[in-house]
Amino acid sequence: MLETDARERVIVAIDCGRERALELADALSGHACWLKVGMTLFYAEGPAIVREIRERGFKVFLDLKLHDIPHQVRGAAEAAASTGADLLTVHGLGAGPMMAAAVEGAAAAAGDGERAKVIAVTVLTSMDQQALDSIGVDAPVADEADRLARLARDNGIDGVVCSPQEATRMRELLGEDALIVTPGVRPAGAALGDQSRVATPAAAIAGGASHIVVGRPITSADDPVAAFEAIVAELVEQA
């Protein structure tokens, strides 16, 4: 894998306050291509934080996991895409009409331009079989991820968010062009935190992921840039 390709595949999750987020953005400028803005940061700072990050030259993965009635999700997706975000998330559990509405909202924001991509969360990487059972989902984790991925595909969604452990199956199911974004990525030796289904960066990419999301192993490192570059080096070396 070329170094430029490796950089494009790593999304750095900056789940923190504005000051720290922009500090990380400035440090990673020229190194990373993508930053992820999640609920913590977006709910505190609003659409302006997406624009500030975009102005620094990054692509933005706006990870709000929309899940509501189709009318609300269409409007929310349009508003989210209007910030300049490149990639949005919805919950696959919201069902087909809701996911289709999210794509419609993103398209409305784009006008004649290229719309933001929309991907569906299958099973959160913090969840294991016991967690699924506790909410009444009796299917094995892999089967539930498959079912939601098919539903997303059939309703115009551009790909999925899934565990690295499901990436290979998602690639087989959704084809070469689908976005397969895998959180739960931890470099060897890193703490798992609240993640249950994890893999190393190289294993996730080899398994079929188009992009990997890495947060605390980079953002909490003594030297975030060095931590990011170590992941890039791993991807280049093991491709």
Secondary structure, 3 states (H helix, E strand, C coil): CCHHHHHHHEEEECCCCHHHHHHHHHHHCCCCCEEEEEHHHHHHHCHHHHHHHHHCCCEEEEEEEECCCHHHHHHHHHHHHHCCCCEEEEEHHHCHHHHHHHHHHHHHHHCCCCCCEEEEECCCCCCCHHHHHHCCCCCCHHHHHHHHHHHHHCCCCCEEECCHHHHHHHHHHHCCCCEEEECCECCCCCCCCCCCCCECHHHHHHCCCCEEEECHHHHCCCCHHHHHHHHHHHHHHHC
